[in-house]
Amino acid sequence: MTCFLLDAYGVLVSASGALPGAADLVRRIPQQGKEYLVVTNDAFAVAETSARRYLGFWLPVSADRVLTSGLLLGDYFAREGLAGARTIVLGTDDSCGYVRDAGGVVVAPDDDTAEVVVAADDDGYPFLDTVNEVISVLLRRLARAQRTRLVLPNPDLIFP
């Protein structure tokens, strides 16, 4: 069976909405008896949130067709033995949900006991205030020679 992997940003959508031809493509693929997944390196929205957003752009994409980088956190946390790790999340409520689903314990951005920082996104929450708190935590932990992992489920080369 043929399956198309469609990148979300720059292929189907931009910040302002669906790109020309995207809705037609998403409708035509199943009509041709083929499958597709929308893949994105976003970790700010769960599949259901992304699907609602796409529907708002008139793209008929259901949640079961969305594969995000946030979904990869579960395997990473399991492989690295991070179940139960106290984790600061730079991201939305959905981003925090990914961390909880992965087994992490989400803590406040100023929590010095955080062993992990997940940088999921820079939008949808008070980014600058949060980053300021996290940097302070990291510097205090560094001064105490405590290790803190930085996890980047959104692998953009420049963040934000």
Backbone as JSON Lines, residues from 0, in Angstrom:
{"i":0,"aa":"M","n":[0.83,-1.17,0.0],"ca":[0.0,0.0,0.0],"c":[0.88,1.24,0.0]}
{"i":1,"aa":"T","n":[0.48,2.23,-0.73],"ca":[1.19,3.49,-0.79],"c":[0.72,4.41,0.33]}
{"i":2,"aa":"C","n":[1.67,5.03,1.0],"ca":[1.36,6.0,2.05],"c":[2.2,7.24,1.81]}
{"i":3,"aa":"F","n":[1.55,8.38,1.79],"ca":[2.24,9.66,1.63],"c":[2.48,10.27,3.0]}
{"i":4,"aa":"L","n":[3.68,10.78,3.2],"ca":[4.01,11.53,4.41],"c":[4.04,13.0,4.0]}
{"i":5,"aa":"L","n":[3.11,13.77,4.53],"ca":[2.98,15.18,4.17],"c":[3.47,16.05,5.31]}
{"i":6,"aa":"D","n":[4.47,16.86,5.06],"ca":[4.94,17.79,6.06],"c":[3.87,18.86,6.27]}
{"i":7,"aa":"A","n":[3.62,19.22,7.51],"ca":[2.56,20.18,7.8],"c":[2.94,21.59,7.33]}
{"i":8,"aa":"Y","n":[4.01,22.14,7.89],"ca":[4.35,23.53,7.63],"c":[5.18,23.69,6.36]}
{"i":9,"aa":"G","n":[4.69,24.55,5.52],"ca":[5.35,24.8,4.25],"c":[4.87,23.9,3.14]}
{"i":10,"aa":"V","n":[4.14,22.83,3.46],"ca":[3.58,21.93,2.44],"c":[2.06,22.02,2.45]}
{"i":11,"aa":"L","n":[1.45,21.85,3.63],"ca":[0.0,21.95,3.74],"c":[-0.46,23.3,4.28]}
{"i":12,"aa":"V","n":[0.25,23.82,5.26],"ca":[-0.18,25.06,5.91],"c":[0.99,26.01,6.14]}
{"i":13,"aa":"S","n":[0.61,27.26,6.35],"ca":[1.53,28.28,6.85],"c":[0.83,28.91,8.05]}
{"i":14,"aa":"A","n":[1.43,29.91,8.64],"ca":[0.81,30.55,9.81],"c":[-0.54,31.17,9.47]}
{"i":15,"aa":"S","n":[-0.73,31.53,8.2],"ca":[-1.97,32.2,7.82],"c":[-3.06,31.25,7.32]}
{"i":16,"aa":"G","n":[-2.75,29.97,7.18],"ca":[-3.77,29.03,6.76],"c":[-3.26,27.99,5.79]}
{"i":17,"aa":"A","n":[-4.21,27.32,5.14],"ca":[-3.86,26.26,4.19],"c":[-3.19,26.87,2.95]}
{"i":18,"aa":"L","n":[-2.22,26.16,2.44],"ca":[-1.56,26.59,1.2],"c":[-2.42,26.18,0.0]}
{"i":19,"aa":"P","n":[-2.28,26.89,-1.11],"ca":[-3.09,26.56,-2.29],"c":[-2.93,25.09,-2.7]}
{"i":20,"aa":"G","n":[-4.05,24.44,-2.91],"ca":[-4.07,23.05,-3.35],"c":[-4.02,22.02,-2.24]}
{"i":21,"aa":"A","n":[-3.75,22.46,-1.0],"ca":[-3.59,21.51,0.1],"c":[-4.89,20.76,0.39]}
{"i":22,"aa":"A","n":[-6.0,21.46,0.46],"ca":[-7.28,20.81,0.77],"c":[-7.63,19.79,-0.31]}
{"i":23,"aa":"D","n":[-7.41,20.15,-1.55],"ca":[-7.69,19.23,-2.66],"c":[-6.81,17.99,-2.56]}
{"i":24,"aa":"L","n":[-5.55,18.17,-2.24],"ca":[-4.63,17.03,-2.11],"c":[-5.09,16.09,-1.0]}
{"i":25,"aa":"V","n":[-5.44,16.65,0.15],"ca":[-5.85,15.83,1.29],"c":[-7.14,15.06,0.98]}
{"i":26,"aa":"R","n":[-7.99,15.62,0.18],"ca":[-9.23,14.92,-0.21],"c":[-8.96,13.85,-1.28]}
{"i":27,"aa":"R","n":[-8.05,14.13,-2.19],"ca":[-7.82,13.23,-3.33],"c":[-7.04,11.97,-2.98]}
{"i":28,"aa":"I","n":[-6.13,12.06,-2.03],"ca":[-5.3,10.89,-1.7],"c":[-6.18,9.69,-1.32]}
{"i":29,"aa":"P","n":[-7.12,9.82,-0.38],"ca":[-7.97,8.66,-0.04],"c":[-8.88,8.24,-1.19]}
{"i":30,"aa":"Q","n":[-9.28,9.2,-2.0],"ca":[-10.12,8.86,-3.17],"c":[-9.37,7.96,-4.15]}
{"i":31,"aa":"Q","n":[-8.06,8.03,-4.14],"ca":[-7.22,7.2,-5.0],"c":[-6.86,5.87,-4.31]}
{"i":32,"aa":"G","n":[-7.45,5.61,-3.14],"ca":[-7.18,4.37,-2.43],"c":[-5.84,4.34,-1.72]}
{"i":33,"aa":"K","n":[-5.31,5.49,-1.42],"ca":[-4.0,5.58,-0.78],"c":[-4.14,6.2,0.61]}
{"i":34,"aa":"E","n":[-3.12,6.03,1.42],"ca":[-3.09,6.53,2.79],"c":[-2.15,7.73,2.87]}
{"i":35,"aa":"Y","n":[-2.31,8.51,3.93],"ca":[-1.37,9.61,4.19],"c":[-1.3,9.88,5.68]}
{"i":36,"aa":"L","n":[-0.18,10.47,6.08],"ca":[0.01,11.0,7.42],"c":[0.54,12.41,7.3]}
{"i":37,"aa":"V","n":[0.08,13.28,8.16],"ca":[0.65,14.62,8.25],"c":[1.7,14.54,9.35]}
{"i":38,"aa":"V","n":[2.94,14.8,9.01],"ca":[4.04,14.74,9.98],"c":[4.53,16.14,10.27]}
{"i":39,"aa":"T","n":[4.86,16.37,11.53],"ca":[5.33,17.69,11.92],"c":[6.3,17.58,13.08]}
{"i":40,"aa":"N","n":[7.25,18.47,13.1],"ca":[8.19,18.5,14.22],"c":[7.66,19.4,15.34]}
{"i":41,"aa":"D","n":[6.37,19.68,15.32],"ca":[5.73,20.43,16.4],"c":[5.51,19.54,17.6]}
{"i":42,"aa":"A","n":[5.79,20.09,18.76],"ca":[5.5,19.39,20.0],"c":[4.58,20.23,20.87]}
{"i":43,"aa":"F","n":[3.94,21.22,20.27],"ca":[3.08,22.12,21.04],"c":[1.62,21.69,21.02]}
{"i":44,"aa":"A","n":[1.25,20.8,20.13],"ca":[-0.15,20.4,20.02],"c":[-0.26,18.89,19.86]}
{"i":45,"aa":"V","n":[-1.21,18.31,20.6],"ca":[-1.5,16.89,20.4],"c":[-2.26,16.74,19.09]}
{"i":46,"aa":"A","n":[-2.37,15.52,18.62],"ca":[-2.99,15.26,17.32],"c":[-4.39,15.84,17.22]}
{"i":47,"aa":"E","n":[-5.18,15.73,18.28],"ca":[-6.55,16.24,18.27],"c":[-6.57,17.76,18.09]}
{"i":48,"aa":"T","n":[-5.66,18.46,18.77],"ca":[-5.57,19.92,18.64],"c":[-5.15,20.29,17.22]}
{"i":49,"aa":"S","n":[-4.17,19.58,16.68],"ca":[-3.72,19.84,15.31],"c":[-4.84,19.61,14.31]}
{"i":50,"aa":"A","n":[-5.58,18.52,14.48],"ca":[-6.68,18.22,13.56],"c":[-7.74,19.32,13.59]}
{"i":51,"aa":"R","n":[-8.06,19.82,14.78],"ca":[-9.03,20.93,14.87],"c":[-8.51,22.16,14.15]}
{"i":52,"aa":"R","n":[-7.22,22.42,14.29],"ca":[-6.61,23.57,13.61],"c":[-6.7,23.4,12.1]}
{"i":53,"aa":"Y","n":[-6.37,22.21,11.62],"ca":[-6.44,21.96,10.18],"c":[-7.86,22.11,9.66]}
{"i":54,"aa":"L","n":[-8.83,21.61,10.43],"ca":[-10.23,21.75,10.02],"c":[-10.61,23.23,9.94]}
{"i":55,"aa":"G","n":[-10.05,24.05,10.83],"ca":[-10.27,25.49,10.76],"c":[-9.72,26.11,9.49]}
{"i":56,"aa":"F","n":[-8.77,25.44,8.89],"ca":[-8.19,25.88,7.61],"c":[-8.86,25.17,6.43]}
{"i":57,"aa":"W","n":[-9.95,24.46,6.7],"ca":[-10.7,23.71,5.69],"c":[-9.92,22.52,5.15]}
{"i":58,"aa":"L","n":[-9.03,21.99,5.97],"ca":[-8.29,20.77,5.62],"c":[-8.92,19.6,6.38]}
{"i":59,"aa":"P","n":[-9.5,18.63,5.68],"ca":[-10.15,17.51,6.36],"c":[-9.15,16.45,6.84]}
{"i":60,"aa":"V","n":[-8.38,16.81,7.87],"ca":[-7.37,15.92,8.43],"c":[-7.84,15.49,9.81]}
{"i":61,"aa":"S","n":[-8.01,14.19,10.01],"ca":[-8.43,13.69,11.32],"c":[-7.2,13.44,12.2]}
{"i":62,"aa":"A","n":[-7.45,13.37,13.5],"ca":[-6.36,13.2,14.46],"c":[-5.54,11.95,14.21]}
{"i":63,"aa":"D","n":[-6.16,10.89,13.73],"ca":[-5.41,9.65,13.48],"c":[-4.47,9.76,12.28]}
{"i":64,"aa":"R","n":[-4.51,10.88,11.6],"ca":[-3.62,11.13,10.45],"c":[-2.47,12.07,10.8]}
{"i":65,"aa":"V","n":[-2.35,12.45,12.08],"ca":[-1.34,13.42,12.5],"c":[-0.27,12.73,13.35]}
{"i":66,"aa":"L","n":[0.98,12.91,12.97],"ca":[2.12,12.36,13.69],"c":[3.04,13.52,14.06]}
{"i":67,"aa":"T","n":[3.15,13.79,15.37],"ca":[3.96,14.92,15.82],"c":[5.24,14.45,16.51]}
{"i":68,"aa":"S","n":[6.2,15.34,16.6],"ca":[7.45,15.0,17.29],"c":[7.22,14.83,18.79]}
{"i":69,"aa":"G","n":[6.17,15.45,19.33],"ca":[5.87,15.27,20.75],"c":[5.58,13.82,21.09]}
{"i":70,"aa":"L","n":[5.05,13.08,20.13],"ca":[4.76,11.66,20.37],"c":[6.03,10.83,20.58]}
{"i":71,"aa":"L","n":[7.16,11.36,20.17],"ca":[8.43,10.65,20.33],"c":[8.98,10.71,21.75]}
{"i":72,"aa":"L","n":[8.42,11.6,22.58],"ca":[8.92,11.73,23.94],"c":[8.75,10.45,24.75]}
{"i":73,"aa":"G","n":[7.68,9.72,24.52],"ca":[7.46,8.47,25.27],"c":[8.6,7.49,25.1]}
{"i":74,"aa":"D","n":[9.0,7.25,23.86],"ca":[10.11,6.33,23.61],"c":[11.42,6.87,24.21]}
{"i":75,"aa":"Y","n":[11.63,8.18,24.08],"ca":[12.87,8.77,24.6],"c":[12.92,8.63,26.12]}
{"i":76,"aa":"F","n":[11.84,9.0,26.8],"ca":[11.83,8.91,28.26],"c":[12.03,7.46,28.7]}
{"i":77,"aa":"A","n":[11.41,6.52,28.01],"ca":[11.57,5.1,28.37],"c":[13.02,4.65,28.15]}
{"i":78,"aa":"R","n":[13.57,4.97,27.01],"ca":[14.94,4.54,26.67],"c":[15.97,5.14,27.62]}
{"i":79,"aa":"E","n":[15.75,6.39,28.04],"ca":[16.72,7.08,28.88],"c":[16.43,6.92,30.38]}
{"i":80,"aa":"G","n":[15.43,6.12,30.74],"ca":[15.11,5.9,32.14],"c":[14.6,7.14,32.85]}
{"i":81,"aa":"L","n":[13.81,7.94,32.16],"ca":[13.34,9.19,32.72],"c":[11.92,9.13,33.29]}
{"i":82,"aa":"A","n":[11.36,7.94,33.4],"ca":[10.04,7.82,34.02],"c":[10.12,8.39,35.43]}
{"i":83,"aa":"G","n":[9.21,9.28,35.76],"ca":[9.19,9.9,37.08],"c":[10.09,11.11,37.22]}
{"i":84,"aa":"A","n":[10.83,11.44,36.16],"ca":[11.75,12.58,36.23],"c":[10.97,13.89,36.33]}
{"i":85,"aa":"R","n":[11.39,14.74,37.25],"ca":[10.77,16.06,37.41],"c":[11.2,16.91,36.22]}
{"i":86,"aa":"T","n":[10.21,17.45,35.5],"ca":[10.46,18.04,34.19],"c":[9.8,19.41,34.05]}
{"i":87,"aa":"I","n":[10.61,20.4,33.68],"ca":[10.1,21.71,33.3],"c":[9.78,21.65,31.81]}
{"i":88,"aa":"V","n":[8.63,22.17,31.42],"ca":[8.22,22.14,30.02],"c":[8.11,23.57,29.49]}
{"i":89,"aa":"L","n":[8.9,23.85,28.47],"ca":[8.72,25.09,27.71],"c":[7.72,24.75,26.61]}
{"i":90,"aa":"G","n":[6.47,25.07,26.84],"ca":[5.45,24.72,25.87],"c":[4.05,24.88,26.44]}
{"i":91,"aa":"T","n":[3.09,24.45,25.66],"ca":[1.68,24.6,25.96],"c":[1.19,23.5,26.9]}
{"i":92,"aa":"D","n":[-0.09,23.56,27.23],"ca":[-0.69,22.47,28.02],"c":[-0.57,21.14,27.29]}
{"i":93,"aa":"D","n":[-0.73,21.17,25.96],"ca":[-0.56,19.94,25.17],"c":[0.86,19.41,25.3]}
{"i":94,"aa":"S","n":[1.85,20.31,25.29],"ca":[3.25,19.9,25.47],"c":[3.44,19.23,26.82]}
{"i":95,"aa":"C","n":[2.82,19.8,27.84],"ca":[2.89,19.19,29.18],"c":[2.24,17.81,29.16]}
{"i":96,"aa":"G","n":[1.17,17.67,28.4],"ca":[0.51,16.37,28.26],"c":[1.43,15.33,27.65]}
{"i":97,"aa":"Y","n":[2.2,15.73,26.64],"ca":[3.16,14.8,26.03],"c":[4.16,14.31,27.09]}
{"i":98,"aa":"V","n":[4.64,15.23,27.92],"ca":[5.62,14.86,28.95],"c":[4.99,13.92,29.98]}
{"i":99,"aa":"R","n":[3.77,14.24,30.41],"ca":[3.09,13.35,31.37],"c":[2.87,11.97,30.76]}
{"i":100,"aa":"D","n":[2.42,11.93,29.5],"ca":[2.21,10.65,28.83],"c":[3.52,9.86,28.71]}
{"i":101,"aa":"A","n":[4.63,10.58,28.62],"ca":[5.94,9.93,28.51],"c":[6.44,9.42,29.85]}
{"i":102,"aa":"G","n":[5.77,9.83,30.93],"ca":[6.18,9.38,32.26],"c":[6.86,10.44,33.09]}
{"i":103,"aa":"G","n":[7.03,11.64,32.52],"ca":[7.64,12.72,33.27],"c":[6.65,13.36,34.24]}
{"i":104,"aa":"V","n":[7.18,14.0,35.26],"ca":[6.37,14.74,36.22],"c":[6.6,16.22,35.94]}
{"i":105,"aa":"V","n":[5.58,16.9,35.47],"ca":[5.71,18.31,35.1],"c":[5.76,19.16,36.36]}
{"i":106,"aa":"V","n":[6.78,20.02,36.44],"ca":[6.96,20.92,37.58],"c":[7.0,22.36,37.07]}
{"i":107,"aa":"A","n":[6.9,23.29,37.98],"ca":[6.92,24.72,37.65],"c":[8.27,25.12,37.07]}
{"i":108,"aa":"P","n":[8.28,26.18,36.26],"ca":[9.54,26.62,35.63],"c":[10.6,27.1,36.61]}
{"i":109,"aa":"D","n":[10.24,27.37,37.85],"ca":[11.22,27.82,38.83],"c":[11.59,26.73,39.84]}
{"i":110,"aa":"D","n":[11.27,25.48,39.52],"ca":[11.52,24.35,40.42],"c":[12.95,23.84,40.29]}
{"i":111,"aa":"D","n":[13.75,24.1,41.33],"ca":[15.17,23.7,41.32],"c":[15.39,22.2,41.33]}
{"i":112,"aa":"T","n":[14.33,21.42,41.58],"ca":[14.5,19.97,41.61],"c":[14.34,19.34,40.22]}
{"i":113,"aa":"A","n":[14.05,20.15,39.22],"ca":[13.83,19.63,37.86],"c":[15.11,18.99,37.33]}
{"i":114,"aa":"E","n":[14.96,17.77,36.86],"ca":[16.11,17.04,36.3],"c":[16.15,17.14,34.77]}
{"i":115,"aa":"V","n":[15.0,17.55,34.19],"ca":[14.84,17.61,32.74],"c":[14.15,18.91,32.37]}
{"i":116,"aa":"V","n":[14.59,19.5,31.25],"ca":[13.87,20.62,30.64],"c":[13.52,20.2,29.23]}
{"i":117,"aa":"V","n":[12.22,20.22,28.91],"ca":[11.76,19.91,27.56],"c":[11.39,21.22,26.88]}
{"i":118,"aa":"A","n":[12.11,21.56,25.81],"ca":[11.82,22.77,25.04],"c":[10.94,22.36,23.86]}
{"i":119,"aa":"A","n":[9.63,22.48,24.05],"ca":[8.68,22.0,23.05],"c":[8.26,23.09,22.08]}
{"i":120,"aa":"D","n":[8.14,24.34,22.55],"ca":[7.67,25.41,21.68],"c":[7.93,26.76,22.34]}
{"i":121,"aa":"D","n":[7.76,27.81,21.55],"ca":[7.96,29.17,22.06],"c":[6.68,30.0,22.01]}
{"i":122,"aa":"D","n":[5.55,29.37,21.74],"ca":[4.3,30.11,21.56],"c":[3.2,29.48,22.42]}
{"i":123,"aa":"G","n":[2.22,30.29,22.79],"ca":[1.07,29.76,23.51],"c":[1.2,29.81,25.03]}
{"i":124,"aa":"Y","n":[2.23,30.45,25.53],"ca":[2.47,30.61,26.96],"c":[3.47,31.76,27.11]}
{"i":125,"aa":"P","n":[3.68,32.29,28.32],"ca":[4.61,33.42,28.5],"c":[6.07,32.98,28.35]}
{"i":126,"aa":"F","n":[6.52,32.88,27.11],"ca":[7.83,32.32,26.78],"c":[8.99,33.04,27.49]}
{"i":127,"aa":"L","n":[9.08,34.36,27.36],"ca":[10.23,35.08,27.91],"c":[10.3,34.96,29.43]}
{"i":128,"aa":"D","n":[9.17,35.11,30.11],"ca":[9.18,34.94,31.57],"c":[9.58,33.53,31.96]}
{"i":129,"aa":"T","n":[9.07,32.55,31.23],"ca":[9.37,31.15,31.53],"c":[10.84,30.84,31.3]}
{"i":130,"aa":"V","n":[11.38,31.31,30.18],"ca":[12.79,31.07,29.88],"c":[13.67,31.71,30.94]}
{"i":131,"aa":"N","n":[13.31,32.9,31.39],"ca":[14.07,33.57,32.43],"c":[14.12,32.72,33.7]}
{"i":132,"aa":"E","n":[12.98,32.17,34.1],"ca":[12.94,31.3,35.28],"c":[13.77,30.04,35.08]}
{"i":133,"aa":"V","n":[13.67,29.45,33.9],"ca":[14.41,28.21,33.62],"c":[15.92,28.46,33.63]}
{"i":134,"aa":"I","n":[16.36,29.56,33.05],"ca":[17.79,29.87,33.06],"c":[18.29,30.02,34.49]}
{"i":135,"aa":"S","n":[17.5,30.66,35.34],"ca":[17.88,30.79,36.75],"c":[18.0,29.42,37.41]}
{"i":136,"aa":"V","n":[17.05,28.54,37.15],"ca":[17.1,27.17,37.69],"c":[18.36,26.46,37.2]}
{"i":137,"aa":"L","n":[18.62,26.55,35.91],"ca":[19.79,25.87,35.35],"c":[21.08,26.38,35.96]}
{"i":138,"aa":"L","n":[21.18,27.68,36.16],"ca":[22.4,28.24,36.76],"c":[22.56,27.8,38.21]}
{"i":139,"aa":"R","n":[21.46,27.76,38.96],"ca":[21.55,27.29,40.35],"c":[21.94,25.81,40.39]}
{"i":140,"aa":"R","n":[21.37,25.01,39.51],"ca":[21.71,23.58,39.48],"c":[23.17,23.39,39.08]}
{"i":141,"aa":"L","n":[23.62,24.17,38.11],"ca":[25.01,24.1,37.67],"c":[25.95,24.45,38.83]}
{"i":142,"aa":"A","n":[25.61,25.47,39.59],"ca":[26.44,25.87,40.74],"c":[26.52,24.76,41.78]}
{"i":143,"aa":"R","n":[25.49,23.92,41.85],"ca":[25.49,22.79,42.8],"c":[26.0,21.51,42.13]}
{"i":144,"aa":"A","n":[26.53,21.61,40.93],"ca":[27.05,20.47,40.17],"c":[25.97,19.42,39.92]}
{"i":145,"aa":"Q","n":[24.74,19.86,39.69],"ca":[23.64,18.95,39.39],"c":[23.38,18.94,37.89]}
{"i":146,"aa":"R","n":[23.21,17.75,37.38],"ca":[22.98,17.56,35.95],"c":[21.51,17.83,35.6]}
{"i":147,"aa":"T","n":[21.29,18.5,34.48],"ca":[19.94,18.74,33.97],"c":[19.95,18.42,32.48]}
{"i":148,"aa":"R","n":[19.02,17.57,32.06],"ca":[18.93,17.21,30.64],"c":[18.08,18.22,29.9]}
{"i":149,"aa":"L","n":[18.51,18.56,28.7],"ca":[17.72,19.39,27.81],"c":[17.22,18.5,26.68]}
{"i":150,"aa":"V","n":[15.9,18.42,26.53],"ca":[15.28,17.57,25.51],"c":[14.57,18.47,24.52]}
{"i":151,"aa":"L","n":[14.87,18.28,23.24],"ca":[14.32,19.11,22.18],"c":[13.47,18.28,21.22]}
{"i":152,"aa":"P","n":[12.18,18.13,21.5],"ca":[11.35,17.36,20.58],"c":[11.07,18.09,19.27]}
{"i":153,"aa":"N","n":[11.3,19.4,19.23],"ca":[11.19,20.17,18.0],"c":[12.61,20.46,17.55]}
{"i":154,"aa":"P","n":[13.13,19.71,16.59],"ca":[14.55,19.79,16.25],"c":[14.92,20.93,15.27]}
{"i":155,"aa":"D","n":[14.17,22.04,15.3],"ca":[14.56,23.17,14.47],"c":[15.98,23.61,14.86]}
{"i":156,"aa":"L","n":[16.75,24.04,13.88],"ca":[18.12,24.45,14.16],"c":[18.17,25.73,14.98]}
{"i":157,"aa":"I","n":[17.17,26.57,14.84],"ca":[17.1,27.81,15.61],"c":[15.81,27.76,16.41]}
{"i":158,"aa":"F","n":[15.92,27.93,17.74],"ca":[14.73,27.9,18.59],"c":[14.76,29.09,19.5]}
{"i":159,"aa":"P","n":[13.79,29.92,19.58],"ca":[12.55,29.88,18.76],"c":[12.82,30.37,17.35]}
